[in-house]
Amino acid sequence: MTSLRYGCALLALFMASPALAQAPSQEALADLVRAQAAEIAELRARLDRLEGQQAATASLTAQPAPVQAVPVTAVASLPAPPVPASPVTVQEPGVVTEWGNGLPTFRSADGFYSFKPRGRILADVSSTFGSDHDARNITTTGMRALRMGLEGGVGPHLFYQFEADFSENEVDVVTAFIGWRDRINASVDYDVRVGHLFNDRSFEGATGSDSTPFLERTVVSTAIIPQRGFYGMGVMPRVFWKSGHASLNVSGDRIDGAQGSGDSRTILGRVHYNPIKTPRGVLHLGAWGFDEELAAGASGVLTRNTVIGGRFNGALRVTSGTVVGGTGTTGYGLELGGYRGPLWVMGEFGQRHASLDAGRPDFVTDAWSLSGGWFLTGELPPYSARIGSFSQPKVLRPVFEGGPGALEVTARYEHLEFSGIPGAADGSAVTLGANWYLNTFTRFQLNGIHWRTENTAGAYAGEDDGQTVSGRIAVTF
């Protein structure tokens, strides 16, 4: 019956074609079309009655279906019927997704809201040999960082960030803050962050663990530091201009959940300046300092065990022995360096005084380092002129796009010394390294370290030296 239905329709159109071929006027054509529609409706009604579908017959006769098939040759010369004007609405997507550095950034269609997950995986292996103490000649592995977090913003001013670290079999809240940013004029802007904040202190101390050119930061950044460490709860305003920045941090202790005693108080400031800044070169000058007042209820333990040959060899440290009775610390440092083309160099110096009770002399720490690197593949060093530290490099030919990636060779000398205490000690290290950046956020690092320590306290007292070889695979999102 379906074939019969279509056949009747085609027969009606065929019978009408001679009339259409005569190219009638528009009015005649309209009458003809109406007549055809009536004939088709009648044919359909008859077929429906034969099939016993009376209800459908009534619907079809009351509302004839329009003709859809009209020979093109018959209507090609006719003017198109007017179309009523109506507004066209383009529906924007609710969320815009941008992919970069391995993870997406989500933005609302109007750009008012943004959200981005963050992540960091740093996996290390380390082997030490050559020490006079067998307990130092060990091979270890560890996660230098296993971090997950998020960042986002609301409008042009409000922003936030949160990160937690799961390395070394512990969960540790690191960065966690809310901030506000704005512009003072065309060349000066600022931001204010409140929460658990990372120190802005020394060149490598202000560089994230995923961006340092060596597996570990210099002894300046690891030893000339407030007793509370790299983080503290507080507020940090920062001001940025075309050739530098300045920051001030007022903070208490780290996030610890202990409210049985008052927090210690730390005031820390840093400024950096670029008197020379060209597309392929920068001169960097920096200075920083802090003053820390330990709370009256704090333990006052100032014992230091500072990394000198690798983080994952707990026996390989420059140690002060047990130092108690601390009331506060004060430190300062200077930075001088820069880059020219693919070659960079950075020198840092710092000193810390830890005040002791009962009229004892200060526990003094001196540290300095000289570092340098060269990108063999022509990349510029990943120097951030905005905050005066290193960031992720811009790889010219990433491995994942068929290129060789970026290859950097590095070298560093660093020296550390404790004085003013019975457990005076010193140590130094020479490091040669190579970094292979597969792309902006993936790298392999290899460090060969010749270290020397001279401790007067602890299990490894006396002079000792040896070598440590360390490697890392790092992915930063």
C-alpha distance (Angstrom), angle and dihedral (degrees) to the residues before:
residue distance angle dihedral
M1 . . .
T2 3.78 . .
S3 3.82 90.5 .
L4 3.79 89.8 50.0
R5 3.80 89.9 50.6
Y6 3.85 92.8 54.1
G7 3.80 91.7 42.4
C8 3.76 92.6 56.7
A9 3.76 91.6 49.8
L10 3.81 92.3 50.9
L11 3.85 90.4 46.8
A12 3.78 90.5 55.2
L13 3.80 92.0 50.4
F14 3.81 91.3 46.7
M15 3.79 91.8 52.3
A16 3.78 90.0 50.8
S17 3.80 96.2 50.1
P18 3.82 98.1 84.2
A19 3.74 90.2 57.9
L20 3.79 92.2 48.4
A21 3.79 91.2 49.0
Q22 3.80 89.6 65.2
A23 3.82 89.7 67.4
P24 3.83 96.4 -127.4
S25 3.76 123.7 -164.2
Q26 3.77 120.9 -82.4
E27 3.80 92.6 -102.0
A28 3.81 92.0 50.2
L29 3.76 90.9 47.5
A30 3.79 91.0 51.1
D31 3.83 90.9 51.3
L32 3.78 89.9 48.2
V33 3.78 92.9 50.6
R34 3.79 90.9 50.5
A35 3.79 90.4 49.8
Q36 3.81 91.2 50.0
A37 3.77 90.5 49.4
A38 3.77 90.4 52.6
E39 3.80 92.0 49.7
I40 3.79 92.2 48.5
A41 3.78 91.1 48.5
E42 3.81 90.2 51.1
L43 3.80 92.2 49.7
R44 3.79 91.0 49.2
A45 3.79 90.6 48.7
R46 3.80 91.1 53.5
L47 3.80 91.9 49.6
D48 3.80 91.3 48.6
R49 3.82 90.6 50.7
L50 3.78 89.4 51.6
E51 3.82 88.5 53.0
G52 3.78 91.3 46.9
Q53 3.81 95.4 -115.4
Q54 3.78 99.9 137.5
A55 3.80 95.2 158.4
A56 3.77 92.3 56.5
T57 3.80 90.4 48.4
A58 3.78 92.9 59.6
S59 3.83 91.6 49.7
L60 3.80 93.8 50.0
T61 3.83 95.7 47.6
A62 3.79 92.1 48.3
Q63 3.83 94.2 49.3
P64 3.82 112.8 27.9
A65 3.74 116.1 -154.2
P66 3.82 115.7 -116.2
V67 3.77 118.7 -111.5
Q68 3.78 110.7 -103.4
A69 3.80 101.4 178.7
V70 3.83 114.8 67.6
P71 3.81 119.9 155.1
V72 3.78 110.0 -103.0
T73 3.81 92.9 -138.8
A74 3.77 90.6 60.9
V75 3.80 97.7 53.0
A76 3.77 103.4 29.0
S77 3.79 92.2 98.5
L78 3.77 95.0 46.5
P79 3.79 119.4 102.0
A80 3.77 114.6 -109.7
P81 3.78 114.1 -103.6
P82 3.80 114.4 -108.6
V83 3.81 114.9 -92.9
P84 3.80 117.4 -145.6
A85 3.78 111.3 -114.8
S86 3.81 115.0 -114.7
P87 3.84 131.9 173.2
V88 3.81 116.7 -101.4
T89 3.79 114.2 -137.2
V90 3.82 119.3 -158.7
Q91 3.77 109.7 -155.6
E92 3.83 109.9 -145.0
P93 3.80 117.3 -145.8
G94 3.78 114.7 -100.6
V95 3.83 94.6 -130.1
V96 3.81 129.5 30.4
T97 3.80 115.0 -155.3
E98 3.80 122.6 -156.1
W99 3.80 120.9 -172.6
G100 3.79 120.1 -148.0
N101 3.80 137.8 142.8
G102 3.78 91.7 9.2
L103 3.80 99.6 -58.8
P104 3.81 134.3 73.6
T105 3.78 127.7 -110.5
F106 3.80 113.4 -146.6
R107 3.80 119.7 -150.4
S108 3.76 132.5 176.9
A109 3.81 115.0 -113.4
D110 3.80 91.2 -102.7
G111 3.82 92.9 45.2
F112 3.79 92.5 -119.4
Y113 3.81 96.3 120.3
S114 3.81 127.2 41.7
F115 3.78 134.3 179.2
K116 3.79 132.6 179.1
P117 3.81 132.4 175.8
R118 3.80 117.1 -133.9
G119 3.77 131.9 -154.5
R120 3.79 142.6 171.5
I121 3.81 130.3 -170.4
L122 3.82 118.8 -177.3
A123 3.79 114.3 171.6
D124 3.83 117.7 -175.3
V125 3.77 139.4 -170.3
S126 3.81 122.8 -170.2
S127 3.81 134.9 -176.0
T128 3.81 125.0 -172.7
F129 3.80 126.2 -166.7
G130 3.80 139.5 159.1
S131 3.82 97.1 53.6
D132 3.81 120.7 136.3
H133 3.81 86.5 -132.3
D134 3.79 114.1 71.7
A135 3.80 90.8 -154.4
R136 3.82 88.3 66.1
N137 3.81 93.9 53.0
I138 3.78 97.5 83.3
T139 3.80 140.1 128.5
T140 3.78 117.8 -134.9
T141 3.79 140.7 170.1
G142 3.77 131.2 -153.6
M143 3.79 148.4 152.5
R144 3.79 107.2 -100.3
A145 3.80 87.4 -169.7
L146 3.78 134.2 -0.6
R147 3.74 100.9 174.3
M148 3.78 135.4 167.7
G149 3.76 128.9 179.0
L150 3.77 149.0 125.2
E151 3.75 141.6 -118.5
G152 3.76 133.8 -167.2
G153 3.75 148.8 148.5
V154 3.79 144.0 -134.4
G155 3.76 114.1 -146.2
P156 3.79 121.5 -32.8
H157 3.81 96.2 -51.7
L158 3.82 115.7 36.5
F159 3.81 119.0 73.7
Y160 3.80 136.9 161.1
Q161 3.81 142.5 -172.1
F162 3.79 136.8 -168.0
E163 3.81 130.5 -178.2
A164 3.79 134.3 171.6
D165 3.79 124.8 -167.6
F166 3.82 123.1 -144.6
S167 3.82 99.1 -176.4
E168 3.82 126.7 126.4
N169 3.81 90.5 25.8
E170 3.80 92.4 -69.1
V171 3.79 136.2 104.9
D172 3.78 112.2 -132.1
V173 3.81 128.3 175.5
V174 3.78 106.8 -137.8
T175 3.80 121.0 165.7
A176 3.81 113.8 20.8
F177 3.80 119.8 152.5
I178 3.79 148.9 130.3
G179 3.79 118.7 -136.5
W180 3.78 144.8 -172.1
R181 3.80 124.4 -152.0
D182 3.78 133.9 -175.7
R183 3.77 142.9 152.3
I184 3.80 124.1 -101.7
N185 3.81 94.9 -167.8
A186 3.79 139.3 -30.1
S187 3.81 93.7 -65.2
V188 3.83 105.1 28.1
D189 3.79 129.6 62.6
Y190 3.79 135.8 162.7
D191 3.76 145.1 -165.5
V192 3.80 135.0 -159.2
R193 3.80 120.7 -153.5
V194 3.80 126.6 -168.2
G195 3.81 124.5 -168.7
H196 3.80 138.0 43.9
L197 3.79 102.0 -9.3
F198 3.80 137.0 -168.1
N199 3.80 114.0 -125.9
D200 3.79 119.8 -101.2
R201 3.80 93.0 -148.0
S202 3.83 129.4 133.0
F203 3.79 125.1 -14.3
E204 3.81 98.8 -83.3
G205 3.80 91.8 28.6
A206 3.82 88.1 63.8
T207 3.82 91.3 45.9
G208 3.80 117.0 93.1
S209 3.80 118.8 -113.8
D210 3.81 88.6 -113.5
S211 3.82 93.0 57.0
T212 3.81 104.9 44.4
P213 3.83 113.5 117.8
F214 3.83 89.5 -134.7
L215 3.79 130.1 47.3
E216 3.81 90.1 -108.2
R217 3.77 132.8 30.4
T218 3.81 120.0 -109.3
V219 3.81 121.4 -84.8
V220 3.82 87.8 -108.4
S221 3.79 91.0 67.2
T222 3.83 96.0 37.4
A223 3.83 98.2 45.2
I224 3.82 106.7 29.4
I225 3.76 93.3 64.7
P226 3.81 140.6 115.4
Q227 3.80 114.7 -90.4
R228 3.83 89.9 -111.9
G229 3.81 90.5 63.4
F230 3.80 132.1 -137.0
Y231 3.82 97.3 -25.3
G232 3.79 138.4 49.4
M233 3.81 140.3 166.5
G234 3.78 109.5 -106.0
V235 3.79 149.1 84.0
M236 3.81 128.3 -65.0
P237 3.82 124.2 -172.0
R238 3.82 116.0 -168.6
V239 3.80 131.1 -169.6
F240 3.81 123.1 -158.8
W241 3.77 130.8 -165.1
K242 3.80 133.9 168.8
S243 3.79 95.7 -84.9
G244 3.81 104.2 31.6
H245 3.76 151.2 -25.2
A246 3.80 141.9 -118.7
S247 3.80 130.7 -153.1
L248 3.80 138.3 -173.7
N249 3.80 123.7 -163.1
V250 3.81 125.2 -167.7
S251 3.79 110.1 -177.2
G252 3.78 147.5 153.4
D253 3.80 128.3 -148.4
R254 3.77 129.2 -39.6
I255 3.80 121.2 -85.9
D256 3.80 102.1 -76.6
G257 3.79 107.8 139.6
A258 3.82 91.9 -126.7
Q259 3.80 114.5 128.5
G260 3.80 99.0 162.5
S261 3.82 91.6 105.8
G262 3.76 138.2 20.6
D263 3.78 123.2 -84.8
S264 3.74 124.4 -105.6
R265 3.80 114.7 -113.5
T266 3.80 126.1 -126.5
I267 3.81 129.3 -176.2
L268 3.79 113.5 -169.0
G269 3.79 130.9 174.7
R270 3.78 136.5 178.3
V271 3.78 137.0 -179.9
H272 3.78 131.2 -175.0
Y273 3.79 129.4 -171.9
N274 3.81 133.6 -168.0
P275 3.82 107.8 -156.0
I276 3.81 87.9 174.3
K277 3.80 120.6 39.6
T278 3.78 123.4 160.4
P279 3.82 132.0 154.9
R280 3.82 89.4 -93.4
G281 3.78 104.3 26.5
V282 3.80 144.2 43.2
L283 3.79 136.3 -177.8
H284 3.81 111.3 -150.5
L285 3.80 126.3 -157.5
G286 3.78 121.8 176.2
A287 3.79 142.3 170.1
W288 3.80 133.0 -179.5
G289 3.77 142.1 167.7
F290 3.79 143.1 176.0
D291 3.76 140.8 -162.3
E292 3.80 120.1 -156.4
E293 3.80 126.4 -170.3
L294 3.79 112.4 -163.1
A295 3.79 115.3 -138.8
A296 3.79 117.4 -105.1
G297 3.79 90.6 -119.2
A298 3.81 94.4 49.2
S299 3.78 120.0 110.9
G300 3.78 92.9 -118.7
V301 3.80 92.7 -140.7
L302 3.82 108.9 157.8
T303 3.82 99.3 173.7
R304 3.80 112.0 149.0
N305 3.81 128.5 -157.3
T306 3.78 104.5 174.5
V307 3.80 126.1 -167.6
I308 3.80 113.9 -113.2
G309 3.82 106.1 156.4
G310 3.77 106.2 21.9
R311 3.77 139.6 -33.1
F312 3.80 97.5 -114.6
N313 3.80 98.1 58.2
G314 3.80 103.6 79.9
A315 3.80 91.5 -174.7
L316 3.78 93.0 57.7
R317 3.80 105.8 79.4
V318 3.78 143.0 118.0
T319 3.79 99.9 -118.9
S320 3.77 132.3 -165.2
G321 3.79 97.4 -162.3
T322 3.80 118.5 -127.8
V323 3.81 112.9 -29.5
V324 3.81 118.4 -179.7
G325 3.78 136.2 167.1
G326 3.78 97.5 60.0
T327 3.81 119.0 164.5
G328 3.79 101.3 178.5
T329 3.78 147.6 -31.4
T330 3.79 135.1 -126.1
G331 3.78 125.8 -169.3
Y332 3.76 142.5 168.5
G333 3.77 139.3 179.3
L334 3.79 146.4 -174.0
E335 3.81 131.7 -141.4
L336 3.81 129.5 -159.2
G337 3.79 126.8 170.6
G338 3.76 146.4 84.8
Y339 3.76 142.3 171.2
R340 3.77 141.2 -96.5
G341 3.78 115.5 -161.5
P342 3.84 109.6 -45.1
L343 3.83 93.9 -18.1
W344 3.83 122.2 90.2
V345 3.82 135.9 176.6
M346 3.81 132.1 -176.5
G347 3.80 131.9 -176.3
E348 3.80 124.0 -168.9
F349 3.79 134.9 -176.5
G350 3.79 130.1 -176.3
Q351 3.79 142.7 168.4
R352 3.79 131.4 -165.0
H353 3.82 129.4 -164.8
A354 3.79 117.2 -161.5
S355 3.79 111.5 -164.1
L356 3.82 116.7 -137.2
D357 3.80 128.5 -159.3
A358 3.82 128.2 -117.3
G359 3.79 92.7 47.9
R360 3.80 94.5 -70.3
P361 3.81 118.6 153.6
D362 3.77 119.7 -98.0
F363 3.77 122.1 -84.0
V364 3.83 99.6 -121.5
T365 3.80 127.1 -159.4
D366 3.82 122.1 -168.9
A367 3.79 122.8 -172.4
W368 3.77 138.0 167.0
S369 3.79 138.1 168.6
L370 3.79 141.5 -174.9
S371 3.81 117.8 -156.9
G372 3.77 136.1 174.6
G373 3.77 142.9 171.6
W374 3.79 143.4 -174.0
F375 3.81 128.0 -153.7
L376 3.80 104.2 -141.1
T377 3.81 91.5 -167.1
G378 3.80 93.9 56.8
E379 3.82 102.7 -104.3
L380 3.77 119.5 145.3
P381 3.81 115.7 -114.6
P382 3.84 110.4 -93.3
Y383 3.79 94.0 -111.3
S384 3.81 116.3 159.9
A385 3.79 107.7 -147.5
R386 3.80 89.6 -170.6
I387 3.83 96.9 65.6
G388 3.82 101.8 12.1
S389 3.80 99.6 -117.4
F390 3.80 141.5 93.3
S391 3.80 123.9 -79.5
Q392 3.81 134.5 172.2
P393 3.84 114.9 -47.8
K394 3.78 123.0 -117.4
V395 3.81 102.7 -121.8
L396 3.80 111.3 -147.1
R397 3.82 97.0 -155.3
P398 3.81 111.9 19.2
V399 3.78 119.6 -154.5
F400 3.81 91.3 -125.3
E401 3.81 89.4 60.2
G402 3.79 94.7 50.3
G403 3.82 98.2 -90.3
P404 3.80 132.2 118.0
G405 3.82 95.7 -108.9
A406 3.81 119.9 -133.5
L407 3.81 123.4 -54.0
E408 3.81 121.2 -159.7
V409 3.80 130.0 180.0
T410 3.82 118.7 -158.1
A411 3.80 140.2 -172.0
R412 3.80 133.4 -172.0
Y413 3.79 142.3 176.5
E414 3.81 120.4 -164.5
H415 3.78 135.8 175.2
L416 3.82 132.2 -165.8
E417 3.82 130.8 -174.5
F418 3.84 135.2 -179.6
S419 3.81 119.3 -158.2
G420 3.81 141.0 163.4
I421 3.82 93.5 53.3
P422 3.82 134.6 84.1
G423 3.80 89.6 -111.5
A424 3.80 96.2 59.7
A425 3.80 112.6 168.6
D426 3.77 143.4 163.5
G427 3.75 139.9 -167.4
S428 3.78 142.5 176.6
A429 3.78 139.0 -168.3
V430 3.78 139.8 -163.5
T431 3.81 114.2 -154.0
L432 3.80 130.1 -168.9
G433 3.77 115.9 -172.5
A434 3.78 146.5 173.7
N435 3.80 127.5 -155.4
W436 3.79 124.8 -164.9
Y437 3.79 112.9 -166.4
L438 3.81 110.5 -162.4
N439 3.79 89.0 -171.7
T440 3.78 136.8 -27.3
F441 3.80 95.2 -63.9
T442 3.83 105.9 27.9
R443 3.78 124.8 71.4
F444 3.80 147.0 159.0
Q445 3.81 118.1 -145.3
L446 3.80 131.3 -168.3
N447 3.83 125.0 -174.1
G448 3.78 128.6 -175.1
I449 3.83 111.2 -164.7
H450 3.78 130.6 -169.9
W451 3.79 105.5 -164.8
R452 3.79 137.5 -177.3
T453 3.81 129.3 -166.1
E454 3.79 134.2 -177.5
N455 3.78 111.7 -172.1
T456 3.79 125.1 174.9
A457 3.78 94.9 -165.0
G458 3.77 138.1 42.7
A459 3.78 134.1 36.4
Y460 3.81 93.9 -50.4
A461 3.79 101.2 49.7
G462 3.77 118.3 158.9
E463 3.76 132.8 40.0
D464 3.78 118.3 -42.4
D465 3.79 138.0 161.7
G466 3.78 139.4 -179.5
Q467 3.77 145.8 135.4
T468 3.77 134.7 -82.4
V469 3.79 126.8 -166.9
S470 3.81 115.4 -162.6
G471 3.78 133.0 180.0
R472 3.78 134.8 -171.8
I473 3.77 140.6 -172.2
A474 3.78 111.7 -158.0
V475 3.79 134.0 -172.6
T476 3.79 119.8 -179.4
F477 3.79 124.0 -173.5
